[in-house]
């Protein structure tokens, strides 16, 4: 990740579409020292886990919050100073939770989409893999305000980000196909 020093705050947003009912990983950020520095994981229907520094909180939401085409837009935000973690689903906030107050996320990591890194850049478990469509991944080094999260959900203009879907440099590993978005 291209960032100067440890992260004290972050917001990750992405859009996904799947018919999976088993657990799966959406976003995994691991370092050589810690495999779950940041992890966004769909644990079961209606439950998203946000992991920071190996500790997690769960967020429950009604499954019928998807768009008419089944796409879900998720943003997860965390702030070190307060330990406040937030998750938004399709522009709607879920109740805030406390997580890792005072922690710093290392900037020496690797991001993997659709797989849980059980070791730095690997240790994948097929039973936790994402199968479906994933797009519009962005990450900011701040706990993004409500208006920016709603802008991301509505495909509006976004502030500059640490990680931007359109400018992403990546490697494809395994069975991954890049196709235009179904709309």
Buried (B, 14 or more C-beta within 10 A) or exposed (E): BEBEEEBBBBBBBBBBBBEEEEBBBBBBBBBEEBBBBBBBBBBEEBBBBBBBBEEBBBBEBEEEBBEEEEBBBBBBBBBBEBBBBBBBBBBBBBEBBEBBEEBEBBBEBBBBBBBBBBEBBEEBEEEBBBEBBBBBBBBBBBBBEEEBBBBBBEEEEBBEBBBBBEEEEEEEEEEEEEEEEEE
